[in-house]
Amino acid sequence: MVVGLLVALLPALPFMSKFYLLLAFDALLFGAIAMSLDLLIGYTGLVSFGHAAFFGLGAYSTAILLERGVLSLWACLVAAVLVVGLYALVVSYFATARRGIYFALLTLIFAEVVYTFSRYTQTFGGSDGIQGVPAPRLMPAFAIDTPLRNYYVVLAYLALAYLVCRVLVASHFG
């Protein structure tokens, strides 16, 4: 655990280039997605192809709010959770009664619907995505506007996701 923390703090060193910092950022982000997939597949046995849709909807809802002038990261995160939660309710209505390949295919269908909608709708920027999104603000005077700040926000998110997964698995529910 201590070694992992020391490795995670390496990007703060001055020799770290922007490229490697962005690479580390992506690795942390995909690590959080991998943990959620481990929770779903490893502990419940349900294979889902819809994780990218949940991830994308959260990112798009945050980007749209930032583009429209809502610069508070906290407000954007609450909205993203609500959007993804509503989408999850719709998916779960159809998918909870299914198991095995049928569950996997239903999640794939819903993921493809989100992909198609985001690719061919101008609100989502079409195939180019949303460009020129302003930097969110963690606090009124603290914008997350550098790769290093992005990295540390995602590192904190990964640590929180890890703790939530550990608590959930160790609980009576898990």
For each residue, the residues with C-beta under 8 A, 3 or more apart:
1: 4 5
2: 5 6
3: 6 7
4: 1 7 8
5: 1 2 8 9
6: 2 3 9 10
7: 3 4 10
8: 4 5 11 28 155
9: 5 6 12
10: 6 7 13 16 24
11: 8 16 20 21 24 148 151
12: 9 16 148
13: 10 16
14:
15:
16: 10 11 12 13 20 21 24
17: 20 21
18: 21 22 147
19: 22 23
20: 11 16 17 23 24
21: 11 16 17 18 24 25 147 148 151
22: 18 19 25 26 147
23: 19 20 26 27
24: 10 11 16 20 21 27 28 151
25: 21 22 28 29 147 150 151 154
26: 22 23 29 30
27: 23 24 30 31
28: 8 24 25 31 32 151 154 155 157 158
29: 25 26 32 33 154 158
30: 26 27 33 34
31: 27 28 34 35 158
32: 28 29 35 36 154 157 158 161
33: 29 30 36 37 51 55
34: 30 31 37 38
35: 31 32 38 39 158 161 162 165
36: 32 33 39 40 51 161 165
37: 33 34 40 41 48 51
38: 34 35 41 42 43 165
39: 35 36 42 43 44 165 168 169
40: 36 37 43 44 46 48 51
41: 37 38 44 45 46 47 48
42: 38 39
43: 38 39 40 169 174
44: 39 40 41
45: 41
46: 40 41 99 103
47: 41 103 104
48: 37 40 41 51 103 104 107
49: 52 104 107 108 111
50: 53 54 91 107 108 110 111
51: 33 36 37 40 48 54 55 111
52: 49 55 56 111 115
53: 50 56 57 87 110 111 113 114 115
54: 50 51 57 58 84 87 88
55: 33 51 52 58 59
56: 52 53 59 60 114 115 118
57: 53 54 60 61 80 83 84 87 114
58: 54 55 61 62 80 81 83 84
59: 55 56 62 63 80
60: 56 57 63 64 118 124 130
61: 57 58 64 65 76 79 80 83 84
62: 58 59 65 66 76 77 79 80 136
63: 59 60 66 67 130 133
64: 60 61 67 68 123 124 130
65: 61 62 68 70 75 76 79
66: 62 63 69 70 71 76 133 134 136
67: 63 64 130 132 133 134
68: 64 65
69: 66
70: 65 66 75 76 79
71: 66 134 135 136 137 143
72: 75 76 136 137
73: 76 77 136 137 138 144 153
74: 77 78
75: 65 70 72 78 79
76: 61 62 65 66 70 72 73 79 80 136
77: 62 73 74 80 81
78: 74 75 81 82
79: 61 62 65 70 75 76 82 83
80: 57 58 59 61 62 76 77 83 84
81: 58 77 78 84 85
82: 78 79 85 86
83: 57 58 61 79 80 86 87
84: 54 57 58 61 80 81 87 88
85: 81 82 88 89
86: 82 83 89 90
87: 53 54 57 83 84 90 91 110 114
88: 54 84 85 91 92
89: 85 86 92 93
90: 86 87 93 94 110
91: 50 87 88 94 95 106 107 110
92: 88 89 95 96
93: 89 90 96
94: 90 91 97 98 106 110
95: 91 92 98 103 106 107 110
96: 92 93
97: 94
98: 94 95 102 103 106
99: 46 102 103
100: 103 104
101: 104 105
102: 98 99 105 106
103: 46 47 48 95 98 99 100 106 107
104: 47 48 49 100 101 107 108
105: 101 102 108 109
106: 91 94 95 98 102 103 109 110
107: 48 49 50 91 95 103 104 110 111
108: 49 50 104 105 111 112
109: 105 106 112 113
110: 50 53 87 90 91 94 95 106 107 113 114
111: 49 50 51 52 53 107 108 114 115
112: 108 109 115 116
113: 53 109 110 116 117
114: 53 56 57 87 110 111 117 118
115: 52 53 56 111 112 118 119
116: 112 113 119 120
117: 113 114 120 121 124
118: 56 60 114 115 121 124
119: 115 116 124 126 127
120: 116 117 126
121: 117 118 124 126
122: 125 126
123: 64
124: 60 64 117 118 119 121 129 130
125: 122 128 129 130 131
126: 119 120 121 122 129
127: 119
128: 125 131
129: 124 125 126
130: 60 63 64 67 124 125 133
131: 125 128
132: 67
133: 63 66 67 130
134: 66 67 71
135: 71 143 144 145
136: 62 66 71 72 73 76 143 144
137: 71 72 73 140 141 142 143 144
138: 73 142 143 144 153
139: 142
140: 137
141: 137
142: 137 138 139
143: 71 135 136 137 138 149
144: 73 135 136 137 138 149 150 153
145: 135 149
146: 149 150
147: 18 21 22 25 150 151
148: 11 12 21 151 152
149: 143 144 145 146 152 153
150: 25 144 146 147 153 154
151: 11 21 24 25 28 147 148 154 155
152: 148 149 155 156
153: 73 138 144 149 150 156 157
154: 25 28 29 32 150 151 157 158
155: 8 28 151 152 158 159
156: 152 153 159 160
157: 28 32 153 154 160 161
158: 28 29 31 32 35 154 155 161 162
159: 155 156 162 163
160: 156 157 163 164
161: 32 35 36 157 158 164 165
162: 35 158 159 165 166
163: 159 160 166 167
164: 160 161 167 168
165: 35 36 38 39 161 162 168 169
166: 162 163 169 170
167: 163 164 170 171
168: 39 164 165 171 173 174
169: 39 43 165 166 174
170: 166 167 174
171: 167 168 174
172:
173: 168
174: 43 168 169 170 171
